[in-house]
Amino acid sequence: MYYLRRTLAIEMISALLILLFVYTAVSKLLDMQAFREQMYNQEFPAWLADLLITTLPALEIVTAVLILFQRTRLTGLMISFLLMVLFTTYILLVIAGYYDRTPCSCGGVLRSMGWTTHLLFNLFFTLISFLGIRWSIRERRSPQI
């Protein structure tokens, strides 16, 4: 019974992360001009903005695809965790006042969140990414009933 609950939890976590990454990637791609402007308005160098503009939506889609398939799920969950840690660290720096300008380059509805709400949102997805990794590793080690 415990195995089935853990498997269901991993499936639910995977679905939420897939939804998140597909939604944010598609939002960026549908409004590429706004995404580009927001990235160039960040405090980091233009070369980094160029790199992120071209790679971030693709990385989000690849992460979602990796999570989708059982065989590559653990890798996708690890990338998801890393991305969420990076995004959350950025938000913490914004809240701490590290940056003079703080445009949000997120897509869709996420762009309209306040920084504290966005931090809580990101912490939730960071936590479920971590739990997904942990439970997926345990699932691989446990005998399936």
Buried (B, 14 or more C-beta within 10 A) or exposed (E): EEEEEBBEBBEEBBEBBBEBBBBBBBBBBEBEEBBBEBBBEBEEEEEEBEEBBEEBBEBBBBBBBBBBEEEBBBBBBBBBBEBBBEBBEBBBEBEEEEEEEBBBBBBEEBBEBEEEEBBEBBBEBBEBBBBBBEBBEEBEEEEEE
